[in-house]
Amino acid sequence: MTHLRPPRRPGHRRSTATASVLLLPLAVTALTACSDDGDTAAPPVASPAATASGARCATKPIVPETEAADAAGQPAASGAYTLDKGAVKAPRKQTFTAARADRSAILVSGSGQLSTYDSKVTKNGGASSLAAAGGHGVNAAVLARDGGLLDLSGGLYYTTGKGSSGVAATGKDARATMSGGGVNTQGASSHGVLASYGGVLDLTYVQIVTMGAQSAPVATGPGGGEVTVSGGTMTSAGCGSPGVHTSGDVSLSGTLFDLANSEAFTLEAGGSLSLKNVRANAAAGGVVLRGDGRTSYAMDDGALLATDGDLFSVRGSTADVELKGGAEVKTKSGALLRVKELADATFRADDEKLTGDVLVSAGSTADLELTGSTKLDGRVKRASLTLSGGARWSVAGASSLSGLSFGDGSGSGGVAKKIARMIDGNGYAVTYDPASSPQLDGRSYRLKGGGTLKPA
């Protein structure tokens, strides 16, 4: 076991910093703008509605870092308090601080195991390399790497400066467990928690607030990671700061998200996100699934509510989206599903009420599979549609299907009855590709409520 520079107590600064962590969640929803240039100051113009399509507030992709690494394959890191072997239980309410660039307040690695209880951890100062900070957690307030284990019970974790995440676990067998407590990050590119290159995080009833641009409350990658979150609240104010930004595996249950200037969730290639009874309110869209690779999003119960922007945006990815359990998904403007940039999407909904258009750009594909009591109210452009059970489609505008089928494999006679029961035309014309719709026998059909279904 090695201790470097024992932590110092910051004196009366403690009460002030603690108060800011506790009060920020009450005020953050009033923030409507911020800069994406690396500063935390907000310009006086812009609003949540303006961020949906503005590149200024776009979430930057996760990319592997290319900084020089040490013999273990990671950039060098240091800590004001370090532990590389043995198990240590810190005294209750112990204070840890660090102010130098690239130095964490706590660094645990190797066979080190550290437990804290109601500790106060403060990290001031920015990172010299944002790639090393976002890729390997360098400059995080608390860092577990290459086998290090952290058990954090309660406490407050506060950071300022660029590239200064709250708690990070990076490298094989690195793990951090948090129960209760709060994380507050002020600078740009400063995630609440970060798992990368195989690191694992387990959070239970943790409150996270991020204020800077490109600062997701929960982030994984590059190199993948695993995060499990139960309960808690997650809030971000910065541009391009979704509630979760992942190229790894994230599982959420019973968690609340409030995102003032970003989409709710962003999945990069290789990322998966599973939600159970999670509620997210976002200013600039719902879920973005992107990158040259596979992504998956599964939502059971809960709500996804967007002030502006598309609910599901698939860009260049092979994406799987699944909704069930009466999940509520709504946007005030934008599409239900938009697929573009040579993407391939599969969208499944069981017992859902869906409103919005499904729009597929040329060169991309989408398969809609609606089952149970699902009802879709919207246009469909260039997507394939399968209706099963009691599913229904209420056509909300001229539509074109790349394929139409019914799940039980009925012949043409049964199909006519199903069309009458499952599709409300509302006076609009719908075309379909006969080669991809063998059950329809290339015929034309009158739709309930007016309108026609005919081969393209």
LINMOSUL-V134697 format. One record per pair of residues at least 24 apart in sequence whose ideal C-beta (glycine too) atoms are under 7 Angstrom apart, sorted by the first residue. I is the first residue (numbers start at 1). GAP is how many residues later the second one is. D is the distance in Angstrom with one decimal. If there is no record, write none. Layout:
I/GAP/D + I/GAP/D
This chain:
1/82/5.9 + 1/84/5.5 + 1/85/4.3 + 1/87/6.7 + 2/80/5.6 + 2/82/5.6 + 3/78/6.5 + 3/79/6.8 + 4/75/6.7 + 4/76/6.9 + 4/77/6.9 + 4/78/4.9 + 5/75/4.9 + 6/75/6.9 + 7/73/6.1 + 7/74/5.4 + 7/87/6.7 + 7/88/5.7 + 7/89/4.2 + 7/90/6.0 + 8/89/6.0 + 9/86/4.9 + 10/85/6.5 + 10/87/5.9 + 10/112/6.6 + 14/106/6.2 + 17/105/6.4 + 17/141/5.6 + 18/138/5.9 + 21/135/5.2 + 21/137/5.9 + 21/161/5.3 + 21/163/4.5 + 24/160/6.2 + 24/185/4.8 + 25/182/6.7 + 25/184/5.7 + 25/208/6.6 + 25/210/5.5 + 28/181/6.2 + 28/207/5.0 + 28/209/5.0 + 28/232/6.4 + 29/229/5.8 + 29/231/6.4 + 31/206/4.3 + 31/229/5.0 + 32/228/6.5 + 33/228/6.7 + 34/179/5.9 + 34/203/6.2 + 34/204/5.0 + 34/205/5.0 + 34/227/5.7 + 35/178/6.3 + 35/204/6.9 + 36/177/4.7 + 36/203/4.3 + 36/204/5.8 + 38/124/6.1 + 38/150/4.5 + 38/175/6.8 + 39/149/6.7 + 40/146/5.9 + 40/147/6.2 + 40/148/6.4 + 40/171/5.6 + 40/172/4.8 + 48/212/6.4 + 48/213/6.3 + 48/235/3.0 + 48/236/6.4 + 48/259/5.2 + 48/260/6.6 + 49/258/6.3 + 49/259/4.6 + 51/188/6.5 + 51/210/5.1 + 51/232/6.0 + 51/233/4.2 + 52/232/4.2 + 52/233/5.6 + 52/256/4.1 + 52/257/3.6 + 56/183/6.5 + 57/182/3.6 + 57/183/5.7 + 57/204/5.7 + 57/205/6.9 + 57/227/6.5 + 58/182/5.7 + 59/181/4.1 + 59/183/5.8 + 59/186/6.5 + 59/203/6.4 + 59/204/6.8 + 59/207/5.0 + 60/154/5.6 + 60/180/6.1 + 61/207/6.1 + 61/230/6.9 + 62/159/4.3 + 62/160/5.5 + 62/183/6.8 + 62/185/4.9 + 62/206/4.8 + 63/159/6.4 + 64/71/6.9 + 64/158/4.3 + 64/159/6.9 + 65/66/3.8 + 65/67/6.1 + 65/70/3.4 + 65/71/6.9 + 65/157/6.6 + 66/65/6.7 + 67/62/5.3 + 67/64/5.1 + 67/65/4.7 + 72/74/5.9 + 74/62/5.0 + 74/71/6.6 + 74/97/6.2 + 75/54/7.0 + 75/57/4.0 + 75/61/5.4 + 75/63/5.5 + 77/25/6.9 + 77/27/6.6 + 77/30/6.1 + 77/61/4.9 + 77/66/6.2 + 77/68/6.7 + 78/24/6.6 + 78/25/4.8 + 78/29/6.6 + 79/24/6.4 + 79/25/4.4 + 79/26/6.8 + 79/27/5.8 + 79/28/2.7 + 79/64/6.9 + 80/25/5.4 + 81/24/6.7 + 81/25/5.2 + 82/25/4.6 + 83/25/4.8 + 83/29/3.7 + 83/31/5.3 + 84/25/5.2 + 84/26/4.3 + 84/28/5.0 + 85/25/5.7 + 85/26/4.7 + 85/27/5.6 + 86/26/6.5 + 87/26/4.2 + 88/26/5.3 + 89/26/4.6 + 90/24/6.6 + 90/25/6.7 + 90/26/4.6 + 90/29/6.3 + 92/25/4.7 + 92/26/5.7 + 93/25/4.9 + 93/26/6.6 + 93/27/7.0 + 94/25/5.1 + 95/24/6.9 + 95/25/4.7 + 96/25/4.6 + 97/25/4.8 + 98/25/5.2 + 99/25/4.5 + 99/26/5.1 + 100/25/6.1 + 101/24/5.3 + 101/25/6.4 + 101/26/6.5 + 101/27/5.1 + 101/38/7.0 + 102/25/5.9 + 102/26/5.6 + 102/36/5.4 + 102/37/5.2 + 104/35/6.7 + 104/36/5.5 + 104/37/6.4 + 104/38/6.5 + 104/39/4.4 + 105/36/5.2 + 105/37/6.5 + 106/36/4.6 + 106/37/6.9 + 107/36/5.1 + 108/36/5.0 + 108/40/3.6 + 108/41/6.7 + 108/42/5.6 + 109/36/5.0 + 109/37/5.1 + 109/38/6.5 + 109/39/4.3 + 110/36/6.5 + 110/37/5.4 + 110/38/6.5 + 111/36/6.2 + 112/36/5.1 + 113/36/4.3 + 114/36/5.6 + 115/36/4.3 + 116/36/5.4 + 116/37/6.7 + 116/39/6.1 + 117/36/4.8 + 117/37/6.2 + 118/36/4.3 + 118/37/5.2 + 119/36/4.2 + 120/35/6.6 + 120/36/5.4 + 121/34/6.7 + 121/36/4.8 + 122/36/5.1 + 123/36/4.3 + 123/41/5.5 + 124/36/5.1 + 124/37/6.4 + 125/36/4.9 + 126/35/3.4 + 126/36/4.0 + 126/37/5.8 + 126/38/6.4 + 126/61/6.3 + 127/35/6.2 + 127/36/3.1 + 127/37/6.5 + 130/32/6.5 + 130/33/4.6 + 130/59/5.0 + 133/30/3.2 + 133/32/7.0 + 133/56/6.5 + 134/29/6.7 + 134/55/6.0 + 135/61/6.0 + 135/87/5.5 + 136/34/5.0 + 136/60/6.5 + 137/28/6.3 + 137/31/2.9 + 137/33/4.6 + 137/57/5.5 + 137/59/6.7 + 139/24/5.3 + 139/25/5.2 + 140/24/6.7 + 140/25/4.3 + 140/26/6.8 + 140/27/6.6 + 140/28/3.9 + 140/54/6.8 + 141/25/5.4 + 141/26/6.8 + 142/25/4.6 + 143/25/5.0 + 144/25/4.6 + 144/30/4.5 + 144/31/6.4 + 144/32/4.9 + 145/25/5.0 + 145/26/4.6 + 145/29/5.1 + 146/25/4.1 + 146/26/6.7 + 146/28/6.1 + 147/26/4.4 + 147/27/6.2 + 148/26/5.4 + 149/26/5.4 + 150/26/4.1 + 150/27/6.8 + 151/26/5.1 + 152/24/6.6 + 152/25/6.8 + 152/26/4.6 + 152/29/6.6 + 153/26/5.3 + 153/27/6.5 + 154/26/4.5 + 154/27/4.5 + 155/26/4.4 + 156/25/6.3 + 156/26/5.4 + 157/26/4.6 + 158/26/5.0 + 159/26/4.7 + 159/27/6.5 + 159/28/6.8 + 159/31/5.8 + 160/26/4.5 + 160/27/5.8 + 161/26/4.6 + 162/25/4.6 + 162/26/5.1 + 162/27/5.6 + 162/28/6.9 + 163/26/4.9 + 163/27/6.4 + 164/26/4.7 + 165/25/5.5 + 165/26/4.4 + 165/28/7.0 + 165/29/4.7 + 166/26/5.1 + 166/27/5.9 + 167/26/4.8 + 168/26/4.3 + 169/26/5.0 + 169/30/3.4 + 169/31/5.9 + 169/32/5.3 + 170/26/4.5 + 170/27/5.3 + 170/29/4.5 + 171/26/5.3 + 171/27/6.3 + 171/28/6.2 + 172/26/4.7 + 174/25/4.4 + 175/25/4.4 + 176/25/5.3 + 177/25/4.6 + 178/25/4.9 + 178/28/5.1 + 179/25/4.5 + 179/26/6.6 + 180/25/5.4 + 180/26/6.8 + 181/25/6.0 + 182/24/7.0 + 182/25/4.2 + 183/25/4.6 + 184/25/4.8 + 185/25/4.8 + 185/26/6.7 + 185/27/6.6 + 185/30/5.9 + 186/25/5.0 + 186/26/6.3 + 187/25/4.7 + 188/24/3.9 + 188/25/4.6 + 188/26/5.9 + 188/27/6.5 + 188/50/7.0 + 189/25/4.9 + 189/26/6.4 + 190/25/4.8 + 191/24/5.7 + 191/25/5.2 + 191/28/4.1 + 192/25/4.0 + 192/26/6.3 + 193/25/5.8 + 193/34/7.0 + 194/25/4.9 + 195/25/4.8 + 195/30/3.0 + 195/31/6.2 + 195/32/5.2 + 195/53/6.4 + 196/24/6.5 + 196/25/5.7 + 196/26/6.1 + 196/27/5.2 + 196/29/5.0 + 197/26/3.5 + 198/25/6.7 + 198/26/6.5 + 198/27/6.6 + 199/26/4.9 + 200/25/7.0 + 200/26/4.7 + 201/26/4.6 + 202/26/5.1 + 203/26/4.6 + 203/29/6.3 + 204/26/4.8 + 204/27/6.2 + 205/26/4.3 + 205/27/5.1 + 206/26/4.5 + 207/25/6.0 + 207/26/5.1 + 208/26/4.9 + 209/26/4.8 + 210/26/4.7 + 210/28/6.3 + 210/31/5.8 + 211/26/5.1 + 211/27/6.1 + 212/26/4.7 + 213/25/4.2 + 213/26/4.7 + 213/27/5.7 + 213/28/6.6 + 214/24/6.8 + 214/26/4.8 + 214/27/6.3 + 215/26/4.8 + 216/25/5.5 + 216/26/5.4 + 216/27/6.7 + 216/28/6.3 + 216/29/4.0 + 217/26/5.7 + 218/25/6.6 + 218/26/4.6 + 218/32/6.4 + 219/26/4.7 + 219/27/6.7 + 220/26/4.4 + 220/27/6.2 + 220/28/3.4 + 220/30/6.3 + 221/25/6.3 + 221/26/3.4 + 221/27/5.5 + 221/47/6.5 + 222/25/6.3 + 224/24/4.1 + 224/46/6.3 + 229/26/5.3 + 230/24/6.2 + 231/24/6.2 + 236/24/6.6 + 236/26/6.2 + 237/24/6.5 + 242/24/4.6 + 243/37/5.9 + 244/29/6.0 + 246/25/4.2 + 246/27/6.2 + 247/24/4.7 + 252/26/4.9 + 253/24/6.2 + 253/25/6.9 + 257/24/6.8 + 259/24/6.3 + 263/24/7.0 + 263/25/5.4 + 263/46/6.6 + 264/40/6.0 + 264/42/6.9 + 267/28/4.3 + 267/30/6.4 + 269/24/2.8 + 269/25/7.0 + 269/26/6.6 + 269/48/6.4 + 270/24/6.9 + 271/24/5.3 + 272/24/4.4 + 273/24/5.2 + 274/24/4.8 + 275/24/4.7 + 275/25/6.7 + 275/27/5.9 + 276/24/4.9 + 276/25/6.5 + 277/24/4.6 + 277/25/4.9 + 278/24/4.3 + 279/24/4.6 + 280/24/5.3 + 280/25/6.9 + 281/24/5.1 + 282/24/5.2 + 283/24/4.8 + 283/25/6.5 + 284/24/5.9 + 284/25/5.1 + 285/24/2.9 + 285/25/5.5 + 285/28/6.5 + 285/49/6.7 + 286/24/6.7 + 286/25/3.9 + 286/26/5.9 + 286/43/6.9 + 286/45/6.5 + 287/25/5.2 + 288/25/4.9 + 288/27/7.0 + 289/25/4.9 + 289/28/4.9 + 289/30/4.2 + 290/25/4.0 + 290/26/5.8 + 290/27/5.3 + 291/25/6.3 + 291/26/5.5 + 292/24/5.9 + 293/24/6.6 + 294/24/4.8 + 295/24/4.8 + 296/24/4.3 + 297/24/5.0 + 298/24/4.5 + 299/24/5.2 + 299/28/4.7 + 300/24/5.5 + 300/25/4.2 + 300/27/6.8 + 301/24/3.9 + 301/25/6.0 + 301/26/5.9 + 302/25/5.7 + 303/25/4.0 + 304/25/4.6 + 305/25/5.4 + 306/25/4.0 + 306/28/6.9 + 307/25/5.8 + 308/24/6.4 + 308/25/5.5 + 308/26/6.6 + 309/25/4.7 + 310/24/4.2 + 310/25/4.6 + 310/28/4.7 + 311/25/5.3 + 311/45/6.4 + 312/24/6.8 + 312/25/4.6 + 313/25/5.1 + 314/25/4.6 + 314/29/4.4 + 314/31/4.5 + 315/25/5.9 + 315/26/4.7 + 315/28/5.9 + 316/25/4.1 + 316/26/5.9 + 316/27/5.3 + 317/26/5.4 + 318/26/4.7 + 319/24/6.6 + 319/26/4.7 + 320/26/5.1 + 321/24/6.7 + 321/26/4.8 + 322/26/4.6 + 323/26/4.6 + 323/29/5.1 + 324/26/4.4 + 324/27/6.5 + 326/25/6.3 + 327/25/6.4 + 329/25/6.9 + 331/25/6.7 + 335/24/5.1 + 336/42/5.9 + 337/29/6.8 + 339/25/4.6 + 339/27/4.7 + 340/24/5.7 + 349/25/4.7 + 350/24/6.3 + 358/25/5.0 + 384/52/6.6 + 387/35/4.9 + 391/31/6.4 + 392/30/5.2 + 392/32/6.9 + 393/29/6.6 + 393/30/5.1 + 394/30/4.5 + 394/32/6.4 + 395/28/6.8 + 395/29/6.4 + 395/30/5.4 + 395/31/5.3 + 395/33/4.7 + 395/35/6.0 + 395/56/6.4 + 396/30/6.9 + 397/31/5.9 + 398/30/5.4 + 398/31/5.5 + 399/29/6.7 + 399/31/4.7 + 400/31/4.8 + 400/56/6.6 + 401/29/6.6 + 401/30/6.9 + 401/31/4.3 + 401/32/6.8 + 402/31/5.2 + 402/34/5.9 + 403/29/6.9 + 403/30/5.7 + 403/33/3.4 + 403/34/5.3 + 404/28/4.7 + 404/33/4.7 + 404/36/6.4 + 405/32/6.4 + 405/34/5.6 + 406/33/6.2 + 410/29/6.5 + 412/27/6.9 + 412/29/4.5 + 412/31/6.9 + 415/24/5.0 + 415/25/6.1 + 416/29/6.4 + 419/26/5.1 + 419/34/6.3 + 420/28/5.6 + 423/24/5.6 + 423/25/6.8 + 423/30/6.8 + 424/24/5.3 + 424/25/4.8 + 425/24/5.1 + 425/25/5.5 + 425/26/2.8 + 426/24/6.7 + 426/25/6.3 + 427/24/5.0 + 431/24/6.9 + 431/25/4.2 + 432/24/6.4
